[in-house]
Amino acid sequence: MIIAELVIVPLGEKSLSRYVAEVVKLLDKKGVKYQLTPMATIIEVSNIDELLEIVRDAHELMFRLGAKRVSTTVRIDDRRDKERTMEDKVKSVMEKVRGDWYQGTYPGHRSG
């Protein structure tokens, strides 16, 4: 499973929400699992080819929407030894935050 962070910015635009909305519609149409965040969209796909197709399609979509210049950034987490999902990764961190790990005595832990 590949989890990737996708940031596409049509340069020169003040508001990006309409562009982001169109990318989300594209992801829905393709049946891609995603998580929208304030700064990026996280997607979960089964292989690198699928990811690169989605990135290409989303990047090109910006030009079809009228952008003259587009900056696209992709960060890829491709783990092949173990099946992981977005939810698994968040759950693992939150268990440690709540103190479910090593009884809350890990570095940075604050009691009270």
PyMOL commands that set and color helices and strands:
alter all, ss='L'
color gray80, all
select helices_A, chain A and resi 17-30+48-64+86-97+102-104
alter helices_A, ss='H'
color red, helices_A
select strands_A, chain A and resi 2-10+33-36+41-45+70-78
alter strands_A, ss='S'
color yellow, strands_A
deselect
rebuild
show_as cartoon
